[in-house]
Amino acid sequence: MEGSMKGLIFLASSLSQGEGFGLNGNILETNIINLSVVVAIVVSFGGDALRTLLENRRQSILTTLQEADRRAKEAEQKVLEAKSRLEMAQRRGEEIRHQGQETAERERLDSITQTDKDLRRLEEGRQELVQLQRQRAIRQVCQRVITRALGQVRQKLDHRLDAALHQSVNYFIIVLFSNDACWGGEKTFYLPSWNVASK
């Protein structure tokens, strides 16, 4: 716009010096003058449109920059949220791993304790079984000894039994039955020809 004003001033000054209006043969000067006039006309008539176009373009750039800034802030917020979720997931994973280790250790200790209990129970059962077998063996031996002794007594009684011995044995048995402090439960005596039972 300054160029066109200078061109107009130059034109006005050349007219005021009395040179008059005429044709200038210098192509360079005439082109500059023509160009100045065209620019002055374009600026005067098209300046508002150009200013509006430039203002619209500036607003568009500002809007784009603001949108880009808003998106950048949203992206930054999402990154912060993702980092927060990642940290929370890592903490949760660490807690789960720690709980898993505690559970595994507790189960291992429980298994050891249960195994010890089972071993003690098996040992007690084995001891009871040995004791029962021992008692059974002792009972069988005692039964054999008693059976053998009674057999020998029966043989002796069969050979030597007479009325006097029979009477003394009966008397002895009666004395034994009358003394309950010495016996508990059922008492059976095997004699050569009879059985004497007391309850």
Secondary structure as GFF3:
##gff-version 3
##sequence-region A 1 199
A	DSSP	alpha_helix	2	16	.	.	.	ID=ss1
A	DSSP	alpha_helix	27	160	.	.	.	ID=ss2
A	DSSP	alpha_helix	163	178	.	.	.	ID=ss3
A	DSSP	three_ten_helix	180	182	.	.	.	ID=ss4
A	DSSP	beta_strand	187	190	.	.	.	ID=ss5
A	DSSP	beta_strand	195	198	.	.	.	ID=ss6
###
